[in-house]
Amino acid sequence: MRLGVLNRIGRGKFRIGAVNNYLPELPSKIYSLNKKLKRQFPFLTFCIWDTSVLNEFMIHQPGKFYLLVEVEKDSMEPVFYFLKDNNYPVFLEYDKDVITRYLSNENNAIIIKSLVSEAPVQNIKGVTTITVEKMLVDIFCDDNIFSSHQGSEMKNIFNEVFNKYTVNVNRILRYADRRRKKSDIIKYLKTVTNFRQQL
């Protein structure tokens, strides 16, 4: 008989074992940036995270990392100009060409993105940042920013996440639905070994 705690991983879905929630380790620069943004935009909803947190789940470590600041769509430009005026290496419009031409030469560039409504976030020491569910969906949906996290590396990330942490699958599906990728991510999850083992 397996002994352990029954924990909820989705609506009507449970798993035996201790809850192990994902709490990314945030670099000090995030706390500093968070303080400046809150002071300048006290009523703004935003989420900050650094792509370096993905190293925990990867085999091949990328040489460049980006700091992602996700804000309400109407606030993207004001936040961009505020950071630009404060001499941050910040980018607003990005596609593969911009990332290849400009961001590849920048260390710790900041990318301003639109924050999807009802995105699953969490608060760590006063900083609104990603949950593991948001992280997985973002990697899956945005192959421009996360170009070095695609293919077999993405499979590694998903497998490692499901192996190490408690993941709420319904939260993944709700967020993927907000990003119009629900059916695609359902198909993808069925190819993830450590996800299938939990079913």
TIMARTI-882706 format. One record per atom (N, C-alpha, C): residue number from 1; residue in one letter; atom name; x, y, z. Coordinates in pm, whole numbers, plus 50000, padded with zeros to 5 digits. Each point is the difference from the previous one (the first is absolute). Layout:
N
    k  r   a      X      Y      Z
  NUM  A  CA      X      Y      Z
...
***
This chain:
199
    k  r   a      X      Y      Z
    1  M   N  50084  49880  50000
    1  M  CA  49916  50120  50000
    1  M   C  50088  50125  50000
    2  R   N  49970  50094  49912
    2  R  CA  50076  50124  49994
    2  R   C  49945  50100  50101
    3  L   N  50088  50052  50083
    3  L  CA  49959  50098  50098
    3  L   C  50041  50138  49953
    4  G   N  49915  50098  50024
    4  G  CA  50034  50135  49960
    4  G   C  49880  50091  50011
    5  V   N  50018  50121  49958
    5  V  CA  49893  50099  50005
    5  V   C  49930  50001  49865
    6  L   N  49867  50002  50004
    6  L  CA  49923  50010  49877
    6  L   C  49988  50147  49965
    7  N   N  50060  50041  49888
    7  N  CA  49992  50141  49965
    7  N   C  49936  50020  49864
    8  R   N  49928  50111  49991
    8  R  CA  49921  50031  49881
    8  R   C  50088  50058  49892
    9  I   N  49994  49944  49878
    9  I  CA  50080  50051  49888
    9  I   C  49910  50051  49888
   10  G   N  49868  50004  50027
   10  G  CA  49904  50048  49901
   10  G   C  49861  49965  50046
   11  R   N  49901  50045  49928
   11  R  CA  49862  49974  50039
   11  R   C  49973  49849  49993
   12  G   N  49972  49941  50116
   12  G  CA  49970  49857  50005
   12  G   C  50123  49912  49983
   13  K   N  50122  50059  50002
   13  K  CA  50122  49923  49981
   13  K   C  50090  50017  50122
   14  F   N  50050  49888  50050
   14  F  CA  50083  50002  50119
   14  F   C  50121  49910  49979
   15  R   N  50104  50028  50080
   15  R  CA  50120  49918  49994
   15  R   C  50048  49976  50143
   16  I   N  50051  49879  50024
   16  I  CA  50055  49970  50133
   16  I   C  50143  50052  50007
   17  G   N  50031  50064  50110
   17  G  CA  50135  50053  50019
   17  G   C  49993  50141  50057
   18  A   N  50112  50046  50051
   18  A  CA  50005  50133  50059
   18  A   C  49986  50107  49892
   19  V   N  49934  50110  50035
   19  V  CA  49989  50114  49909
   19  V   C  50138  50065  49988
   20  N   N  50043  50024  49879
   20  N  CA  50129  50067  49978
   20  N   C  49978  50113  49901
   21  N   N  49957  50115  50053
   21  N  CA  49969  50114  49914
   21  N   C  50127  50065  49947
   22  Y   N  49993  50050  49878
   22  Y  CA  50113  50064  49936
   22  Y   C  50013  50145  50045
   23  L   N  50115  50033  50058
   23  L  CA  50030  50136  50043
   23  L   C  50131  50041  49935
   24  P   N  49993  50070  49886
   24  P  CA  50125  50036  49931
   24  P   C  50088  50089  50085
   25  E   N  50130  49981  49986
   25  E  CA  50095  50085  50071
   25  E   C  50019  50127  49917
   26  L   N  49958  50112  50056
   26  L  CA  50005  50125  49926
   26  L   C  50131  50074  50024
   27  P   N  50069  50040  49892
   27  P  CA  50124  50076  50018
   27  P   C  49972  50137  50060
   28  S   N  50101  50058  50064
   28  S  CA  49982  50128  50071
   28  S   C  49954  50113  49907
   29  K   N  50040  49993  49872
   29  K  CA  49961  50106  49906
   29  K   C  49849  50006  49982
   30  I   N  49931  49888  50020
   30  I  CA  49854  49999  49987
   30  I   C  49937  50078  50115
   31  Y   N  50051  49983  50121
   31  Y  CA  49945  50073  50115
   31  Y   C  50020  50151  49982
   32  S   N  50117  50037  49948
   32  S  CA  50031  50141  49976
   32  S   C  49906  50058  49894
   33  L   N  49982  49928  49890
   33  L  CA  49912  50046  49893
   33  L   C  49855  50006  50046
   34  N   N  49960  49901  50077
   34  N  CA  49863  49994  50053
   34  N   C  49970  50124  50085
   35  K   N  50097  50038  50082
   35  K  CA  49983  50117  50088
   35  K   C  49983  50128  49917
   36  K   N  50082  50014  49895
   36  K  CA  49993  50120  49915
   36  K   C  49866  50007  49926
   37  L   N  49955  49886  49948
   37  L  CA  49873  49998  49926
   37  L   C  49882  50029  50092
   38  K   N  50004  49945  50120
   38  K  CA  49889  50024  50095
   38  K   C  49996  50147  50043
   39  R   N  50117  50059  50012
   39  R  CA  50004  50141  50040
   39  R   C  49946  50089  49888
   40  Q   N  50035  49967  49875
   40  Q  CA  49959  50082  49886
   40  Q   C  49856  49971  49955
   41  F   N  49960  49872  50011
   41  F  CA  49867  49957  49955
   41  F   C  49929  49924  50113
   42  P   N  49958  50070  50104
   42  P  CA  49947  49932  50120
   42  P   C  49874  49917  49976
   43  F   N  49926  50028  49896
   43  F  CA  49875  49926  49976
   43  F   C  50011  49901  49884
   44  L   N  50121  49980  49951
   44  L  CA  50021  49914  49884
   44  L   C  50011  49853  50042
   45  T   N  49934  49914  49924
   45  T  CA  50015  49856  50019
   45  T   C  50111  49952  49907
   46  F   N  50101  49936  50056
   46  F  CA  50108  49950  49916
   46  F   C  50061  49873  50061
   47  C   N  50069  49926  49915
   47  C  CA  50067  49876  50039
   47  C   C  50143  50006  49950
   48  I   N  50097  49970  50086
   48  I  CA  50142  50004  49963
   48  I   C  50062  49863  50019
   49  W   N  50078  49958  49901
   49  W  CA  50081  49879  50020
   49  W   C  50120  50000  49906
   50  D   N  50094  49912  50028
   50  D  CA  50126  49994  49926
   50  D   C  50012  49862  49938
   51  T   N  50038  49995  49872
   51  T  CA  50007  49870  49932
   51  T   C  50109  49909  50058
   52  S   N  50089  50056  50083
   52  S  CA  50104  49916  50063
   52  S   C  49941  49894  50093
   53  V   N  49874  50021  50046
   53  V  CA  49940  49899  50089
   53  V   C  49978  49868  49928
   54  L   N  50002  50002  49867
   54  L  CA  49979  49878  49923
   54  L   C  50121  49907  50003
   55  N   N  50115  50052  50038
   55  N  CA  50121  49917  50004
   55  N   C  49985  49877  50087
   56  E   N  49920  50012  50103
   56  E  CA  49976  49888  50093
   56  E   C  49948  49877  49927
   57  F   N  49932  50021  49888
   57  F  CA  49933  49889  49931
   57  F   C  50067  49961  49868
   58  M   N  50109  50068  49964
   58  M  CA  50058  49981  49867
   58  M   C  50128  49918  50002
   59  I   N  50028  49935  49886
   59  I  CA  50126  49929  49982
   59  I   C  50104  50096  49941
   60  H   N  49963  50070  49892
   60  H  CA  50089  50097  49937
   60  H   C  49967  50140  50054
   61  Q   N  50099  50064  50057
   61  Q  CA  49978  50129  50063
   61  Q   C  50024  50114  49901
   62  P   N  49899  50086  49977
   62  P  CA  50020  50112  49907
   62  P   C  50094  50105  50059
   63  G   N  50066  50074  49912
   63  G  CA  50096  50101  50046
   63  G   C  49936  50134  50031
   64  K   N  49879  50022  49949
   64  K  CA  49932  50128  50019
   64  K   C  49868  49980  50075
   65  F   N  49970  50097  50086
   65  F  CA  49874  49995  50074
   65  F   C  49927  50133  49982
   66  Y   N  49870  49994  50009
   66  Y  CA  49918  50120  49988
   66  Y   C  49919  50019  50128
   67  L   N  49980  50126  50035
   67  L  CA  49913  50032  50110
   67  L   C  49866  50041  49937
   68  L   N  49894  49929  50033
   68  L  CA  49870  50024  49940
   68  L   C  49912  50081  50095
   69  V   N  49949  50112  49950
   69  V  CA  49907  50082  50077
   69  V   C  49867  49996  49924
   70  E   N  49903  49934  50057
   70  E  CA  49869  49986  49935
   70  E   C  49903  50096  50068
   71  V   N  49939  50085  49918
   71  V  CA  49911  50103  50054
   71  V   C  49871  50005  49918
   72  E   N  49901  50068  50056
   72  E  CA  49874  50018  49927
   72  E   C  50031  50069  49867
   73  K   N  49930  49959  49896
   73  K  CA  50032  50045  49864
   73  K   C  50009  50153  49987
   74  D   N  49907  50072  50062
   74  D  CA  49998  50146  49989
   74  D   C  50119  50066  50070
   75  S   N  50068  49924  50084
   75  S  CA  50111  50057  50077
   75  S   C  50137  49964  49944
   76  M   N  50003  49923  49893
   76  M  CA  50128  49954  49947
   76  M   C  50092  50117  49960
   77  E   N  49946  50096  49927
   77  E  CA  50084  50112  49954
   77  E   C  50048  50089  50115
   78  P   N  49910  50040  50093
   78  P  CA  50050  50080  50114
   78  P   C  50111  49930  50078
   79  V   N  49985  49869  50021
   79  V  CA  50103  49925  50073
   79  V   C  50129  49995  49919
   80  F   N  49987  49979  49870
   80  F  CA  50117  49997  49911
   80  F   C  50078  50132  50008
   81  Y   N  49929  50112  49986
   81  Y  CA  50068  50130  50000
   81  Y   C  50058  50035  50138
   82  F   N  49933  49958  50104
   82  F  CA  50054  50023  50135
   82  F   C  50133  49926  50017
   83  L   N  50003  49873  49958
   83  L  CA  50123  49921  50014
   83  L   C  50109  50052  49907
   84  K   N  49960  50038  49880
   84  K  CA  50097  50055  49903
   84  K   C  50062  50129  50054
   85  D   N  49917  50086  50060
   85  D  CA  50049  50126  50057
   85  D   C  50093  49975  50118
   86  N   N  49986  49882  50061
   86  N  CA  50087  49964  50113
   86  N   C  50117  49912  49956
   87  N   N  50026  50002  49867
   87  N  CA  50119  49934  49941
   87  N   C  50002  49848  50011
   88  Y   N  49883  49940  50005
   88  Y  CA  49993  49854  49994
   88  Y   C  50005  49956  49854
   89  P   N  50064  49885  49969
   89  P  CA  49997  49946  49864
   89  P   C  49865  49933  49975
   90  V   N  49902  50077  49956
   90  V  CA  49861  49953  49998
   90  V   C  49947  49995  49855
   91  F   N  49918  49899  49974
   91  F  CA  49942  49980  49867
   91  F   C  49849  49981  50013
   92  L   N  49928  50060  49907
   92  L  CA  49854  49991  50003
   92  L   C  49949  49910  49888
   93  E   N  50039  50029  49877
   93  E  CA  49957  49917  49888
   93  E   C  50105  49892  49979
   94  Y   N  49958  49876  49996
   94  Y  CA  50098  49895  49979
   94  Y   C  49943  49894  49905
   95  D   N  50086  49954  49914
   95  D  CA  49971  49884  49917
   95  D   C  50135  49930  49983
   96  K   N  50005  49895  49919
   96  K  CA  50126  49926  49986
   96  K   C  50112  50091  49951
   97  D   N  49967  50091  49909
   97  D  CA  50101  50087  49942
   97  D   C  50057  50095  50106
   98  V   N  49913  50062  50080
   98  V  CA  50044  50091  50105
   98  V   C  50085  49926  50103
   99  I   N  49955  49883  50039
   99  I  CA  50073  49922  50100
   99  I   C  50137  49960  49947
  100  T   N  50006  49957  49874
  100  T  CA  50128  49959  49941
  100  T   C  50094  50118  49981
  101  R   N  49947  50113  49950
  101  R  CA  50085  50116  49969
  101  R   C  50047  50078  50121
  102  Y   N  49909  50019  50095
  102  Y  CA  50029  50094  50109
  102  Y   C  50017  49934  50136
  103  L   N  49907  49911  50034
  103  L  CA  50005  49943  50135
  103  L   C  50116  49903  50018
  104  S   N  50047  49942  49889
  104  S  CA  50112  49907  50010
  104  S   C  50128  50070  50046
  105  N   N  50006  50133  49983
  105  N  CA  50118  50077  50043
  105  N   C  49984  50064  50137
  106  E   N  49884  49981  50061
  106  E  CA  49972  50063  50130
  106  E   C  50004  49897  50112
  107  N   N  50069  50034  50107
  107  N  CA  49995  49918  50120
  107  N   C  49885  50048  50087
  108  N   N  49915  49907  50040
  108  N  CA  49888  50032  50090
  108  N   C  49907  50108  49945
  109  A   N  49966  49989  49873
  109  A  CA  49905  50093  49940
  109  A   C  49862  49980  50063
  110  I   N  49924  50108  50005
  110  I  CA  49863  49994  50052
  110  I   C  49903  50002  49882
  111  I   N  49907  49907  50000
  111  I  CA  49897  49995  49895
  111  I   C  49866  50032  50065
  112  I   N  49930  50099  49945
  112  I  CA  49867  50034  50048
  112  I   C  49898  49918  49920
  113  K   N  49917  49926  50071
  113  K  CA  49898  49917  49936
  113  K   C  49863  50036  50055
  114  S   N  49898  49963  49925
  114  S  CA  49863  50018  50048
  114  S   C  49966  49887  50098
  115  L   N  49946  50037  50114
  115  L  CA  49959  49901  50100
  115  L   C  49860  49949  49966
  116  V   N  49991  49870  49974
  116  V  CA  49872  49939  49967
  116  V   C  49910  50005  50124
  117  S   N  49875  50041  49982
  117  S  CA  49909  50009  50115
  117  S   C  49980  49862  50062
  118  E   N  49991  49999  50132
  118  E  CA  49981  49877  50080
  118  E   C  50118  49904  49987
  119  A   N  50117  50053  49966
  119  A  CA  50120  49915  49997
  119  A   C  50029  49950  50141
  120  P   N  50042  49874  50014
  120  P  CA  50029  49946  50134
  120  P   C  50134  50050  50053
  121  V   N  49995  50090  50097
  121  V  CA  50121  50059  50057
  121  V   C  50003  49974  50151
  122  Q   N  50111  50031  50062
  122  Q  CA  50012  49986  50146
  122  Q   C  50084  50116  50053
  123  N   N  49988  50023  50130
  123  N  CA  50074  50109  50064
  123  N   C  50113  49941  50084
  124  I   N  50122  50043  49970
  124  I  CA  50118  49958  50077
  124  I   C  50069  50124  50054
  125  K   N  49992  50019  50131
  125  K  CA  50062  50115  50067
  125  K   C  49962  50132  49934
  126  G   N  49873  50015  49968
  126  G  CA  49951  50125  49945
  126  G   C  50011  50013  49849
  127  V   N  50056  49900  49934
  127  V  CA  50015  50002  49854
  127  V   C  49898  49905  49937
  128  T   N  49922  50051  49907
  128  T  CA  49909  49914  49926
  128  T   C  50080  49935  49888
  129  T   N  50006  49867  50003
  129  T  CA  50080  49926  49904
  129  T   C  49924  49877  49951
  130  I   N  50067  49917  49923
  130  I  CA  49936  49885  49936
  130  I   C  49972  49886  50097
  131  T   N  49901  49921  49965
  131  T  CA  49982  49867  50057
  131  T   C  50061  49903  49899
  132  V   N  50016  49876  50041
  132  V  CA  50057  49901  49908
  132  V   C  49906  49977  49881
  133  E   N  49870  50012  50023
  133  E  CA  49903  49980  49891
  133  E   C  50013  50110  49894
  134  K   N  50015  50123  50045
  134  K  CA  50018  50111  49906
  134  K   C  50130  49984  49922
  135  M   N  50105  49961  50068
  135  M  CA  50129  49981  49936
  135  M   C  49991  49898  49886
  136  L   N  49938  49887  50026
  136  L  CA  49990  49895  49897
  136  L   C  49921  50047  49879
  137  V   N  49887  50065  50024
  137  V  CA  49916  50047  49890
  137  V   C  50073  50108  49920
  138  D   N  50070  50090  50068
  138  D  CA  50071  50107  49930
  138  D   C  50109  49943  49907
  139  I   N  50075  49902  50050
  139  I  CA  50104  49937  49917
  139  I   C  49937  49935  49878
  140  F   N  49886  49935  50023
  140  F  CA  49933  49929  49892
  140  F   C  49946  50097  49895
  141  C   N  49948  50113  50045
  141  C  CA  49931  50094  49909
  141  C   C  50092  50098  49928
  142  D   N  50111  50035  50062
  142  D  CA  50083  50108  49946
  142  D   C  50138  49949  49957
  143  D   N  50008  49954  49876
  143  D  CA  50127  49945  49953
  143  D   C  50097  50107  49950
  144  N   N  49960  50128  50009
  144  N  CA  50095  50107  49969
  144  N   C  50093  50025  50118
  145  I   N  49941  50036  50113
  145  I  CA  50080  50024  50121
  145  I   C  50067  49871  50047
  146  F   N  49926  49890  49990
  146  F  CA  50050  49873  50053
  146  F   C  50052  49908  49890
  147  S   N  50071  50058  49904
  147  S  CA  50050  49920  49887
  147  S   C  50100  49894  50045
  148  S   N  50078  50030  50105
  148  S  CA  50098  49902  50047
  148  S   C  49939  49896  50094
  149  H   N  49868  50008  50018
  149  H  CA  49932  49907  50090
  149  H   C  49901  49911  49924
  150  Q   N  50015  49993  49869
  150  Q  CA  49907  49922  49918
  150  Q   C  50052  49859  49976
  151  G   N  49921  49920  49927
  151  G  CA  50042  49865  49961
  151  G   C  50024  49909  50118
  152  S   N  50111  49927  49996
  152  S  CA  50030  49903  50106
  152  S   C  50024  50069  50133
  153  E   N  50048  50126  49996
  153  E  CA  50023  50073  50125
  153  E   C  49868  50030  50069
  154  M   N  49897  50033  49924
  154  M  CA  49869  50024  50061
  154  M   C  49946  49873  50063
  155  K   N  50022  49888  49935
  155  K  CA  49956  49871  50056
  155  K   C  50072  49974  50132
  156  N   N  50131  50032  50004
  156  N  CA  50077  49985  50126
  156  N   C  49940  50087  50110
  157  I   N  49968  50124  49965
  157  I  CA  49945  50094  50100
  157  I   C  49869  49947  50055
  158  F   N  49908  49961  49913
  158  F  CA  49871  49948  50044
  158  F   C  50017  49876  50088
  159  N   N  50086  49907  49957
  159  N  CA  50022  49878  50078
  159  N   C  50058  50030  50137
  160  E   N  50098  50089  50005
  160  E  CA  50063  50036  50128
  160  E   C  49900  50067  50093
  161  V   N  49919  50089  49945
  161  V  CA  49900  50070  50082
  161  V   C  49902  49899  50061
  162  F   N  49947  49910  49918
  162  F  CA  49904  49903  50050
  162  F   C  50064  49901  50097
  163  N   N  50131  49980  49987
  163  N  CA  50071  49910  50090
  163  N   C  50026  50065  50136
  164  K   N  50027  50132  50001
  164  K  CA  50045  50066  50123
  164  K   C  49890  50074  50076
  165  Y   N  49898  50047  49930
  165  Y  CA  49904  50090  50064
  165  Y   C  49855  49955  49984
  166  T   N  49917  50049  50089
  166  T  CA  49856  49980  49990
  166  T   C  49947  50096  49894
  167  V   N  49935  49945  49898
  167  V  CA  49952  50082  49888
  167  V   C  49848  49987  49990
  168  N   N  49932  50112  49994
  168  N  CA  49855  50001  49985
  168  N   C  49968  50003  49850
  169  V   N  49958  49887  49947
  169  V  CA  49977  49987  49856
  169  V   C  49883  50088  49956
  170  N   N  49897  50011  50082
  170  N  CA  49887  50087  49962
  170  N   C  50044  50145  49986
  171  R   N  50094  50041  50083
  171  R  CA  50052  50136  49991
  171  R   C  50075  50020  49868
  172  I   N  50076  49898  49960
  172  I  CA  50068  50004  49869
  172  I   C  49898  50015  49888
  173  L   N  49895  49919  50006
  173  L  CA  49901  50000  49891
  173  L   C  49921  50131  49994
  174  R   N  49967  50055  50118
  174  R  CA  49927  50128  50002
  174  R   C  50085  50111  49939
  175  Y   N  50127  50004  50038
  175  Y  CA  50088  50104  49949
  175  Y   C  50027  49980  49851
  176  A   N  50021  49876  49959
  176  A  CA  50021  49970  49858
  176  A   C  49877  50039  49919
  177  D   N  49883  49983  50059
  177  D  CA  49876  50040  49933
  177  D   C  49996  50152  49982
  178  R   N  50047  50075  50101
  178  R  CA  50006  50146  49989
  178  R   C  50093  50040  49886
  179  R   N  50099  49915  49974
  179  R  CA  50097  50028  49894
  179  R   C  49964  49928  49869
  180  R   N  49881  49942  49997
  180  R  CA  49946  49931  49881
  180  R   C  50088  49884  49955
  181  K   N  50055  49928  50098
  181  K  CA  50088  49887  49968
  181  K   C  49960  49875  50077
  182  K   N  49878  49997  50050
  182  K  CA  49960  49889  50088
  182  K   C  50010  49865  49930
  183  S   N  49941  49987  49881
  183  S  CA  50001  49871  49932
  183  S   C  50142  49957  49964
  184  D   N  50086  50099  49965
  184  D  CA  50139  49968  49965
  184  D   C  50077  49949  50122
  185  I   N  49978  50063  50115
  185  I  CA  50077  49958  50117
  185  I   C  49948  49867  50055
  186  I   N  49872  49972  49982
  186  I  CA  49947  49869  50040
  186  I   C  50072  49890  49922
  187  K   N  50014  50020  49870
  187  K  CA  50071  49902  49915
  187  K   C  50145  49987  50046
  188  Y   N  50061  50114  50031
  188  Y  CA  50142  49997  50039
  188  Y   C  50019  49928  50134
  189  L   N  49913  50027  50095
  189  L  CA  50013  49937  50132
  189  L   C  49995  49848  49991
  190  K   N  49926  49949  49903
  190  K  CA  49990  49853  49983
  190  K   C  50131  49939  49955
  191  T   N  50095  50085  49953
  191  T  CA  50131  49949  49958
  191  T   C  50104  50012  50111
  192  V   N  49962  50063  50112
  192  V  CA  50093  50022  50111
  192  V   C  49995  49880  50094
  193  T   N  50111  49929  50007
  193  T  CA  50006  49874  50076
  193  T   C  49956  50015  50144
  194  N   N  50056  50097  50072
  194  N  CA  49970  50015  50143
  194  N   C  49858  50049  50025
  195  F   N  49939  50063  49899
  195  F  CA  49857  50037  50012
  195  F   C  49914  49876  49984
  196  R   N  50031  49917  49903
  196  R  CA  49920  49878  49976
  196  R   C  50006  49906  50120
  197  Q   N  50114  49997  50067
  197  Q  CA  50015  49909  50115
  197  Q   C  49913  50042  50118
  198  Q   N  49957  50127  50002
  198  Q  CA  49916  50048  50111
  198  Q   C  49853  49977  49974
  199  L   N  49964  49961  49878
  199  L  CA  49858  49981  49968
  199  L   C  49949  49869  50056
***
